[in-house]
Amino acid sequence: MKFAKVIGNIVCTQKDERAEGWKMLLVQPLGPNFEPKGEPMVAVDAVGAGDDEMVLICSGSSSRQTSVTKDKPCDLVIMGIIDTIEREGEVVFRKFETEGFK
């Protein structure tokens, strides 16, 4: 699992029938200090994430283990919305309170 920030929505009017009903979002992977790391990617949203939220993403064969993506052609899934992160006893991220996140 890795950290990412939701930075946009993806709309596909034509897609494989096994992808029908998927909500797809553009996510920016983040490094350990929440800085952008790498290129933005498209992820299937399995949990109802929204703009500017910090999320947990999972890729590869593990991304096909959610109830939304089970045995479907998916390579990246949002599988959690982060509320709080603690590091060494200190809160370093709290949803809607951490600078750089809304």
N, C-alpha and C positions, 0 to 999 in steps of 0.2 A: 504494500500500500504506500501511496505517496500523497503529499499535500498538493492541492491545486486551488486556484481561485476561478470562479465562474466569471467569464468576461463577455459572453454573448450567447445568442441563440442561433440554432441552425434550423432552417426550414427546407425540407425536401418533399416536393409534391409527388415525385416518382421515386419509388424505392422497392426493394425486394419485399414480397408479401410477408416474410418472416420478420421484417422490421416495421410493419404497420403498427401505428399507435405509439411508437417510441418518441419520447421527448429527447432531443439531442441538443447538447450545449457545447459551446466553445470554452475550453478551460486552459488556463495558463499554469503549467507545473511550477511548483515553488521549491526552493532550497530550504535548508534547515533554519534559516533566519527569515523565511517567508519572502525572499527575493525571487524574482522571475528566474526560472532555470529552463533553458531550452525553448523550443517553439510551441505556440499554442496548438492544442489538439481537440478533436471532436470526441465527446464522450456521451454514451447513453446514460440518461438520468434515471436511476432506479429508486430514488428517494424523494423527489420533489424539490430539488435545489433551485435557488433563484440567483439573479444577478448579484454580483459582488460577494457571494458567500464563499467561505473557505470550506473545501470539501476533501474527502478521502477518495482517491481514485485507485482502481485496480486494473491491471492489464493482462494480456495473454489469456491462457486457458482459464485462469481464475475469474476473468471478467464474465465468463459464461456460467457462473454459479449463482447468480441472483435469480429471484423469482421472475423478474422482467426479461432477463437475457438467457435463461436456461436453454442450453442446446441451440442457441441462435448465433448468427454470424456477427459477433461483437468482439472487439479487441480492446476496448476501453470503457469502463463503467464508473459512474459516480455511485459509491456504495455507502456513503455517510456524509452528513453535514456536521461540521465541527462546531461545538458550542464553546468549549474551553480547552486550552492546552496549558499544562503545568510542566515546568522544567526545573528540577532541583528545588522543589517546594515553592517556586514562584510562578504566579500566573503570567504567562507571556502572550497569551491570546485569549480574548473573551469576545464572543460574537457581538458585533455592533459597538464595541468599545475600543478596539485596538486601532491605532492610527494606520491609515491606509486601507482599512476595511470599513464598510458601512453596515 
